[in-house]
Amino acid sequence: MVSFQRFTLTILGLLVSSSALAHSHGHQMTEAEQKAASGIFSDGDVRDRPLSNWDGIWQSVYPLLQNGDLDPVFKQKAQKDGSKTAEQIKAYYTAGYKTTVGKIEIENNVMAFHDGDKTTACEYRYDGYKILHYASGKKGVRYLFECTDSKSAAPTFVQFSDHIIGPRQSQHFHIFSGNASQAALLEEMDNWPTYYPEQLHTHQVVDEMLHH
């Protein structure tokens, strides 16, 4: 997995709002869900979630960024932001999306990470959630999981962020993973590999980012 550094929170509002992409895909969001997806919610409304909320086969969007397929998304973000160029925003997302894990499979509490021709897997147990308060005034929730097999080469600690704060099937997610500790991983803000359902074609992923 990739190494972790700290990130500038100045653009976090852009990430939160754009990534709230939303979860209108597949079902109608309530007003509360829409606000939560944008980083506005009461701490008391956050609920535990099982790993099954992320079941499925997921593709990294990093190759799409590298191929230039996401350039229209960055141009749109630059137009909305007004203070950053599309190139600056692309650089930010390049650091955020960067990963060598092209595919993740999740089923029956087991996560399998496909890194080129190498696959590592482990069964994970739920380790609670952490509410993060950002300088922008927005908030986020990370759901924490820990590998149950000390001999596994898969990441010991995994955290999901998908702009959802209660039990519901994920539509896309950012993932944080490492072997030090959950606390150390919570400090990671620069690199958040992002995954969408594998069955989506490139144009569908781009459409999700542009219109939701």
ZAMARGU-4260 file (C-alpha; in steps of 0.2 Angstrom, whole numbers, plus 5000, padded with zeros to 4 digits):
<rodrens>
0) 5000/5000/5000 | 5005/5018/4998 | 5014/5028/5011 | 5005/5041/5021 | 5007/5060/5024
5) 4997/5074/5030 | 4986/5085/5019 | 4981/5102/5017 | 4963/5105/5023 | 4961/5120/5013
10) 4954/5110/4998 | 4945/5098/5009 | 4928/5107/5007 | 4930/5104/4988 | 4933/5085/4991
15) 4919/5083/5003 | 4906/5093/4992 | 4912/5085/4976 | 4913/5068/4983 | 4896/5068/4990
20) 4893/5063/4972 | 4881/5055/4978 | 4873/5043/4984 | 4858/5047/4974 | 4864/5034/4962
25) 4853/5019/4966 | 4841/5027/4978 | 4834/5044/4983 | 4843/5053/4997 | 4834/5061/5011
30) 4838/5079/5016 | 4848/5073/5031 | 4858/5061/5020 | 4862/5074/5008 | 4868/5086/5022
35) 4878/5071/5029 | 4886/5068/5012 | 4892/5086/5012 | 4899/5085/5029 | 4885/5092/5039
40) 4878/5081/5053 | 4875/5079/5071 | 4888/5067/5080 | 4873/5058/5088 | 4866/5053/5071
45) 4882/5043/5067 | 4878/5024/5067 | 4889/5008/5067 | 4890/4999/5050 | 4895/4982/5045
50) 4909/4978/5033 | 4895/4971/5022 | 4890/4989/5017 | 4906/4988/5006 | 4903/4971/4999
55) 4907/4970/4980 | 4921/4971/4968 | 4929/4988/4967 | 4940/4997/4954 | 4953/5010/4958
60) 4950/5027/4949 | 4968/5031/4949 | 4971/5023/4931 | 4957/5033/4925 | 4966/5049/4931
65) 4982/5043/4923 | 4974/5040/4907 | 4966/5058/4907 | 4949/5051/4907 | 4945/5062/4923
70) 4951/5078/4915 | 4933/5084/4912 | 4930/5082/4931 | 4945/5092/4936 | 4940/5106/4923
75) 4922/5107/4931 | 4930/5108/4949 | 4941/5122/4943 | 4926/5131/4936 | 4916/5129/4952
80) 4931/5133/4963 | 4937/5149/4954 | 4954/5150/4964 | 4963/5135/4957 | 4967/5129/4940
85) 4962/5112/4933 | 4980/5107/4933 | 4982/5111/4952 | 4966/5101/4956 | 4972/5087/4946
90) 4988/5087/4955 | 4979/5086/4972 | 4968/5072/4966 | 4983/5063/4959 | 4991/5062/4976
95) 4974/5057/4984 | 4970/5043/4972 | 4988/5036/4970 | 4988/5017/4974 | 4995/5001/4966
100) 4980/4992/4972 | 4969/4991/4956 | 4955/4981/4963 | 4947/4976/4980 | 4935/4962/4983
105) 4924/4962/4999 | 4913/4947/5004 | 4909/4938/5020 | 4920/4950/5030 | 4935/4946/5019
110) 4944/4959/5010 | 4956/4954/4995 | 4968/4967/4988 | 4974/4965/4971 | 4991/4974/4968
115) 4997/4969/4950 | 4998/4950/4950 | 4999/4949/4969 | 4984/4947/4980 | 4983/4948/4999
120) 4968/4945/5009 | 4961/4944/5027 | 4946/4943/5037 | 4942/4959/5046 | 4933/4964/5062
125) 4924/4980/5065 | 4934/4992/5076 | 4921/5006/5078 | 4920/5023/5069 | 4929/5040/5072
130) 4921/5057/5068 | 4934/5069/5061 | 4931/5088/5063 | 4939/5098/5049 | 4946/5116/5049
135) 4933/5120/5036 | 4919/5117/5049 | 4914/5101/5039 | 4915/5084/5047 | 4918/5066/5041
140) 4916/5048/5047 | 4929/5034/5045 | 4923/5016/5049 | 4938/5006/5056 | 4942/4988/5053
145) 4956/4977/5059 | 4963/4961/5051 | 4961/4946/5062 | 4976/4936/5055 | 4992/4942/5062
150) 5001/4932/5048 | 4992/4940/5034 | 5001/4951/5022 | 4985/4961/5020 | 4985/4978/5029
155) 4982/4977/5047 | 4971/4992/5048 | 4958/4998/5036 | 4947/5013/5037 | 4933/5018/5025
160) 4926/5035/5021 | 4911/5036/5009 | 4901/5051/5015 | 4888/5040/5023 | 4885/5040/5042
165) 4874/5025/5045 | 4870/5007/5038 | 4868/5009/5019 | 4877/5000/5004 | 4891/5011/4998
170) 4891/5018/4981 | 4910/5023/4981 | 4923/5025/4994 | 4940/5032/5000 | 4950/5019/5009
175) 4965/5021/5021 | 4976/5007/5025 | 4992/5003/5035 | 5000/4993/5048 | 5005/5005/5062
180) 4989/5008/5071 | 4971/5015/5069 | 4977/5031/5077 | 4991/5034/5065 | 4980/5030/5050
185) 4968/5043/5056 | 4981/5056/5054 | 4982/5052/5035 | 4974/5065/5025 | 4984/5066/5009
190) 4981/5049/5001 | 4964/5042/5000 | 4963/5029/4986 | 4946/5029/4979 | 4935/5015/4972
195) 4920/5013/4962 | 4910/4997/4957 | 4920/4987/4945 | 4905/4985/4933 | 4904/5003/4929
200) 4912/5008/4913 | 4924/5023/4912 | 4911/5035/4905 | 4899/5030/4919 | 4912/5034/4933
205) 4915/5051/4924 | 4896/5054/4923 | 4894/5050/4942 | 4908/5062/4946 | 4901/5076/4935
210) 4883/5075/4938 | 4880/5068/4956
</rodrens>
